[in-house]
Amino acid sequence: KQNEKQQEIYDLLKTKRTLLIIDNLETLSEEEAEAIGRFLRRTPNTTKTIITSRHRLGEGEQVVRLKGMEREEAIPLLSNECRIKGVHISEEEQMKIYNRTGGMPLAMVCVIGQMSVKELSSQRVIERLDEAAGSPLLEFCFRESLNMLERNEDRLFRLMAVFTAPVGIEVLKATSGITDQIDLEDALGRLLKLSLINKEADSYYLLPLTKTFCLQELAKDELFEKDARLKVAKYYLDYSLKNGGQQNWEGFKKLNKEMDNILSSFNWCCDSSEWEMVIRFYNDGVWDFLFQYGYWDEVIELGKRCLEAAERLEDKKEYARCAIYSLGWIYSPYCLNKPDEVKKLLEEGLRIAEELDRRYIATAKRYLGLVAKEERDYKQA
């Protein structure tokens, strides 16, 4: 019966142009998400689908960075919030709030909410936005709450800015320095109560506006920031080594869930000249996962940074390993088939391999043979 109902839906979709919107896919179980995927693959050409998720899907999705609302959208939102909360302000005052908040919905709702609770005039709200130190909006929205934090809560809040995607409590316990489970849960509970962090399922995260403020606070203490980012990078390096490697399918599922945080940690290692960590992240950790899950752009981008790390450390063996096995494969006729790139990489890798490590020679020559075959140079092949 279920199959019959699905077929009825497919038949109906064929009769008209349809836009399907599936919101918050990350809230579904893996089985539910796979069922939706199977359904969508059979939809007719008359159907287009938009899927949103806070987590990367690994299906070639396009990332859209959100920005402030346009004035035509923001003014109705402000008017509705004023009506709901019993706040009376003119259109001119609404425009001033819109301009001060940059059209960010959360900020506009926050401002109207504070006006209703604290009975502040619109003029006083605008004055406070202008008077607050640093970023006026962020200081206005968050400074009072931040001043209420105790030491553990303050450190945990600033640490949250390091993460690109939601994280579980086990990650925070390993990176925050708060080793006692009860202390950590108390600190998280306090931050949740103050609306400084958010929780969904078992993961914690910052809203974009909150994260902007948090990053400003993090940058005020260079030693703390460096220590926090290094701890997080080491955590995700160990996580990648444990769950990566060759065809570690169960581990790859875990890496995919932490993809954004892993990439963020890798990029920080590059920017901070932690070259040994860069090589281990890529060669020993994530490259086969990236390849098998279709993140080919990342295979190339991270691979080039790995080559840079090997050059800076004058580590010829790791350079050859990356050039031949990782980038050599992705550029080969088996994958992207870019002969100029692959020949340059493989010839350099082969030269180093012949000097240092003969294990890579057969692989390099095999790929070069495939390139020659594609170019119909059968003698060379």
C-alpha positions as CSV (number, residue, x, y, z in Angstrom):
1,K,0.0,0.0,0.0
2,Q,2.8,2.4,0.7
3,N,4.3,1.8,-2.7
4,E,0.9,2.4,-4.3
5,K,0.6,5.7,-2.4
6,Q,4.1,6.8,-3.5
7,Q,3.3,5.9,-7.1
8,E,0.1,8.1,-6.8
9,I,2.3,10.9,-5.6
10,Y,4.7,10.5,-8.5
11,D,1.8,10.4,-11.0
12,L,0.4,13.6,-9.5
13,L,3.8,15.4,-9.6
14,K,4.1,14.6,-13.3
15,T,0.9,16.7,-14.0
16,K,2.3,20.0,-12.7
17,R,5.4,22.0,-11.9
18,T,6.1,21.6,-8.2
19,L,8.6,22.9,-5.7
20,L,9.2,20.6,-2.7
21,I,10.8,22.2,0.4
22,I,12.2,19.9,3.0
23,D,13.4,21.9,6.0
24,N,15.8,20.8,8.8
25,L,16.8,17.5,7.4
26,E,19.3,17.1,10.2
27,T,16.5,16.5,12.6
28,L,15.6,13.2,10.9
29,S,17.2,9.8,11.7
30,E,19.6,8.4,9.1
31,E,17.0,5.9,8.0
32,E,14.4,8.6,7.5
33,A,16.8,10.8,5.6
34,E,17.7,7.8,3.3
35,A,14.0,7.1,2.7
36,I,13.5,10.7,1.6
37,G,16.6,10.5,-0.7
38,R,15.2,7.4,-2.4
39,F,11.8,9.1,-2.9
40,L,13.4,12.3,-4.3
41,R,15.6,10.4,-6.8
42,R,12.4,9.1,-8.5
43,T,10.6,12.5,-8.7
44,P,9.9,13.6,-12.3
45,N,11.6,16.5,-14.1
46,T,8.7,18.8,-13.4
47,T,9.6,18.7,-9.7
48,K,12.4,20.8,-8.1
49,T,13.5,20.3,-4.4
50,I,15.1,22.6,-1.8
51,I,16.5,20.8,1.2
52,T,17.9,22.7,4.2
53,S,20.1,21.3,6.9
54,R,22.4,22.7,9.5
55,H,24.8,19.8,8.7
56,R,26.6,19.3,5.4
57,L,25.0,16.4,3.5
58,G,27.9,15.2,1.4
59,E,25.6,15.1,-1.7
60,G,27.1,18.1,-3.6
61,E,24.9,20.6,-2.0
62,Q,25.3,24.4,-2.4
63,V,26.1,26.4,0.7
64,V,24.1,29.6,1.0
65,R,25.3,32.2,3.5
66,L,22.4,34.0,5.1
67,K,22.3,37.8,5.3
68,G,20.0,40.5,6.7
69,M,16.5,40.8,5.5
70,E,15.5,43.4,2.9
71,R,13.6,46.4,4.1
72,E,10.4,45.3,2.5
73,E,10.6,42.0,4.4
74,A,11.9,43.4,7.7
75,I,9.3,46.2,8.3
76,P,6.3,43.7,8.3
77,L,8.3,41.5,10.8
78,L,8.9,44.4,13.1
79,S,5.2,45.5,12.8
80,N,4.0,42.0,13.7
81,E,6.4,41.7,16.7
82,C,5.3,45.1,18.0
83,R,1.6,44.0,17.7
84,I,2.3,40.7,19.5
85,K,4.3,42.4,22.3
86,G,2.2,45.5,22.6
87,V,4.9,47.9,21.6
88,H,3.9,51.1,19.8
89,I,6.5,52.7,17.5
90,S,6.3,54.7,14.2
91,E,7.4,53.5,10.8
92,E,10.3,56.0,11.1
93,E,11.4,54.4,14.4
94,Q,11.1,50.9,12.8
95,M,13.4,52.0,10.1
96,K,16.0,53.2,12.6
97,I,15.9,49.8,14.3
98,Y,16.2,48.1,11.0
99,N,19.2,50.1,10.0
100,R,20.9,49.6,13.4
101,T,20.4,45.8,13.3
102,G,21.4,45.3,9.7
103,G,18.1,43.6,9.0
104,M,19.0,40.5,11.1
105,P,15.7,38.9,12.3
106,L,17.0,37.7,15.6
107,A,18.4,41.1,16.5
108,M,15.1,42.9,15.5
109,V,13.0,40.5,17.5
110,C,15.4,40.8,20.4
111,V,15.2,44.6,20.4
112,I,11.4,44.6,20.4
113,G,11.4,42.0,23.1
114,Q,13.6,44.1,25.3
115,M,11.4,47.2,24.7
116,S,8.4,45.2,25.9
117,V,10.0,43.7,29.0
118,K,12.0,46.7,30.1
119,E,9.5,49.3,28.9
120,L,12.2,51.2,27.1
121,S,11.2,53.9,24.6
122,S,12.3,53.4,21.0
123,Q,14.5,56.4,21.3
124,R,16.3,54.9,24.4
125,V,16.7,51.6,22.6
126,I,18.4,53.4,19.6
127,E,20.5,55.4,22.0
128,R,21.7,52.3,23.7
129,L,22.5,50.7,20.4
130,D,24.7,53.7,19.6
131,E,26.2,54.0,23.1
132,A,27.4,50.4,23.6
133,A,31.1,49.8,23.2
134,G,32.5,47.6,20.4
135,S,29.8,46.5,18.0
136,P,26.8,48.4,19.2
137,L,24.2,45.8,18.4
138,L,26.2,42.9,19.8
139,E,27.2,44.7,22.9
140,F,23.6,45.8,23.4
141,C,22.3,42.2,23.0
142,F,24.9,40.2,24.9
143,R,27.1,42.2,27.2
144,E,24.7,42.1,30.2
145,S,24.4,38.4,29.9
146,L,28.2,37.9,29.5
147,N,28.8,39.9,32.7
148,M,26.8,37.4,34.6
149,L,29.0,34.4,33.7
150,E,31.3,32.6,36.1
151,R,34.8,31.4,35.1
152,N,33.8,28.0,33.7
153,E,30.8,29.5,31.8
154,D,32.9,32.3,30.3
155,R,35.6,29.9,29.1
156,L,33.1,27.5,27.6
157,F,31.2,30.3,25.9
158,R,34.4,31.6,24.2
159,L,35.4,28.1,23.3
160,M,32.1,27.7,21.4
161,A,33.2,30.3,18.9
162,V,36.0,27.9,17.7
163,F,33.5,25.4,16.3
164,T,32.0,25.8,12.9
165,A,29.2,23.3,13.5
166,P,27.2,21.9,16.4
167,V,29.2,19.7,18.9
168,G,28.4,17.1,21.5
169,I,29.2,17.3,25.2
170,E,32.1,14.8,24.7
171,V,33.9,17.2,22.4
172,L,33.4,20.0,24.9
173,K,34.6,17.9,27.8
174,A,37.8,17.0,25.8
175,T,38.6,20.6,24.8
176,S,37.2,22.9,27.5
177,G,39.4,21.9,30.4
178,I,36.3,21.2,32.4
179,T,36.9,17.6,33.2
180,D,34.1,17.1,35.8
181,Q,30.9,16.1,34.1
182,I,28.6,17.8,36.6
183,D,30.5,21.1,36.3
184,L,30.4,20.9,32.6
185,E,26.6,20.2,32.5
186,D,26.0,23.1,35.0
187,A,28.0,25.5,32.8
188,L,26.1,24.4,29.7
189,G,22.8,24.7,31.5
190,R,23.6,28.2,32.6
191,L,24.6,29.3,29.1
192,L,21.4,27.8,27.7
193,K,19.3,29.6,30.3
194,L,20.9,32.9,29.3
195,S,20.3,32.1,25.6
196,L,23.9,32.4,24.8
197,I,24.1,29.0,23.3
198,N,21.4,26.7,21.8
199,K,20.9,23.0,22.0
200,E,19.4,20.6,19.4
201,A,19.2,16.9,20.2
202,D,22.5,16.3,21.9
203,S,24.5,19.0,20.2
204,Y,25.3,22.6,21.2
205,Y,25.8,25.6,18.9
206,L,25.8,29.3,18.6
207,L,23.4,31.4,16.5
208,P,25.2,33.5,13.8
209,L,24.7,36.8,15.7
210,T,25.8,35.3,19.0
211,K,28.9,33.7,17.3
212,T,29.9,37.1,15.9
213,F,29.9,38.5,19.4
214,C,31.6,35.4,20.8
215,L,34.4,35.7,18.2
216,Q,35.0,39.3,19.3
217,E,35.4,38.1,22.9
218,L,37.6,35.3,21.9
219,A,40.0,37.6,20.1
220,K,40.5,39.7,23.2
221,D,42.7,37.1,24.8
222,E,45.3,35.8,22.2
223,L,46.8,33.2,24.5
224,F,43.4,31.7,25.4
225,E,42.3,31.7,21.7
226,K,45.5,30.0,20.5
227,D,45.3,27.4,23.3
228,A,41.6,26.8,22.6
229,R,42.1,26.4,18.8
230,L,45.0,24.1,19.3
231,K,43.1,21.9,21.7
232,V,40.2,21.6,19.2
233,A,42.6,21.0,16.3
234,K,44.3,18.2,18.3
235,Y,41.0,16.7,19.2
236,Y,39.8,16.5,15.6
237,L,43.2,15.3,14.4
238,D,43.0,12.3,16.8
239,Y,39.3,11.9,15.8
240,S,40.3,11.8,12.1
241,L,43.1,9.3,12.7
242,K,40.8,7.0,14.6
243,N,38.0,7.1,12.1
244,G,39.9,7.7,8.9
245,G,42.4,5.7,6.9
246,Q,41.6,3.3,4.1
247,Q,38.0,2.3,3.5
248,N,37.0,2.7,7.2
249,W,33.3,2.8,6.3
250,E,31.9,3.0,9.8
251,G,34.5,5.6,10.7
252,F,33.7,7.6,7.6
253,K,30.1,8.0,8.8
254,K,31.4,9.7,12.0
255,L,33.8,11.9,10.0
256,N,31.0,13.0,7.7
257,K,29.0,14.2,10.7
258,E,32.0,16.3,11.9
259,M,33.0,17.4,8.4
260,D,32.7,21.2,9.0
261,N,34.6,21.1,12.3
262,I,37.3,18.9,10.8
263,L,37.8,21.2,7.8
264,S,37.9,24.3,10.1
265,S,40.6,22.7,12.3
266,F,42.6,21.7,9.3
267,N,42.5,25.2,7.9
268,W,43.5,26.6,11.2
269,C,46.5,24.3,11.3
270,C,47.5,25.6,7.8
271,D,47.1,29.2,8.8
272,S,49.1,28.7,12.0
273,S,51.9,26.8,10.3
274,E,51.2,23.6,12.2
275,W,52.6,21.7,9.3
276,E,53.1,18.3,10.9
277,M,49.4,18.3,11.9
278,V,48.4,19.3,8.4
279,I,50.2,16.2,6.9
280,R,48.8,13.8,9.5
281,F,45.3,15.2,9.0
282,Y,45.4,14.6,5.3
283,N,47.7,11.7,4.5
284,D,46.8,9.6,7.6
285,G,43.3,10.8,8.3
286,V,40.8,12.2,5.9
287,W,41.9,11.9,2.3
288,D,40.3,8.5,1.5
289,F,37.1,9.6,3.4
290,L,36.9,12.8,1.3
291,F,37.4,10.8,-1.9
292,Q,34.9,8.0,-1.1
293,Y,32.2,10.5,0.0
294,G,32.6,12.6,-3.2
295,Y,34.3,15.7,-1.6
296,W,36.7,15.9,-4.6
297,D,37.1,19.6,-4.4
298,E,38.3,19.2,-0.8
299,V,40.6,16.3,-1.8
300,I,42.3,18.8,-4.2
301,E,42.2,21.8,-1.9
302,L,43.5,20.1,1.2
303,G,46.0,18.0,-0.9
304,K,47.6,21.1,-2.2
305,R,48.0,22.4,1.4
306,C,49.5,19.0,2.4
307,L,52.0,19.4,-0.4
308,E,52.9,22.9,0.9
309,A,53.3,21.5,4.4
310,A,55.6,18.7,3.1
311,E,57.7,21.3,1.2
312,R,58.0,23.5,4.2
313,L,59.1,20.6,6.4
314,E,61.3,19.3,3.6
315,D,59.6,16.0,4.0
316,K,60.0,14.3,0.6
317,K,58.5,11.1,1.6
318,E,55.1,12.6,2.6
319,Y,55.3,14.9,-0.4
320,A,55.6,11.8,-2.7
321,R,52.8,10.0,-0.8
322,C,50.4,12.9,-1.2
323,A,51.4,13.6,-4.8
324,I,51.1,10.0,-6.0
325,Y,48.4,8.4,-3.9
326,S,46.0,11.3,-3.2
327,L,46.3,13.9,-5.9
328,G,47.7,11.6,-8.5
329,W,44.6,9.4,-8.1
330,I,42.0,12.2,-8.2
331,Y,43.6,13.8,-11.3
332,S,44.0,10.4,-13.0
333,P,41.8,9.1,-15.9
334,Y,39.9,7.1,-13.3
335,C,38.5,10.4,-11.8
336,L,38.9,14.0,-13.1
337,N,41.2,13.0,-16.0
338,K,43.4,16.1,-16.0
339,P,46.6,14.9,-17.7
340,D,48.7,18.0,-17.3
341,E,48.2,18.2,-13.6
342,V,48.6,14.5,-13.0
343,K,51.8,14.2,-15.1
344,K,53.4,17.1,-13.2
345,L,52.6,15.6,-9.8
346,L,53.4,12.0,-10.7
347,E,56.7,12.8,-12.3
348,E,57.8,14.8,-9.3
349,G,56.5,12.1,-6.9
350,L,58.2,9.4,-8.9
351,R,61.5,11.2,-8.8
352,I,61.3,11.5,-5.0
353,A,60.1,7.9,-4.7
354,E,63.0,6.5,-6.6
355,E,65.3,8.3,-4.2
356,L,63.6,7.5,-0.9
357,D,60.8,5.0,-1.0
358,R,60.4,2.4,-3.8
359,R,56.9,1.4,-2.6
360,Y,55.3,4.3,-4.5
361,I,57.1,3.7,-7.8
362,A,54.6,1.0,-9.2
363,T,51.6,3.2,-8.4
364,A,53.1,6.3,-10.0
365,K,54.1,4.4,-13.1
366,R,50.6,2.8,-13.3
367,Y,48.9,6.2,-13.3
368,L,51.4,7.6,-15.8
369,G,50.6,4.6,-18.0
370,L,46.9,5.4,-17.8
371,V,47.5,9.0,-18.8
372,A,49.7,7.9,-21.8
373,K,47.0,5.4,-22.8
374,E,44.3,8.2,-22.8
375,E,46.6,10.3,-25.0
376,R,47.0,7.2,-27.3
377,D,50.8,7.1,-26.6
378,Y,50.7,3.3,-26.4
379,K,54.4,2.9,-26.5
380,Q,54.9,5.1,-23.5
381,A,52.0,3.4,-21.7
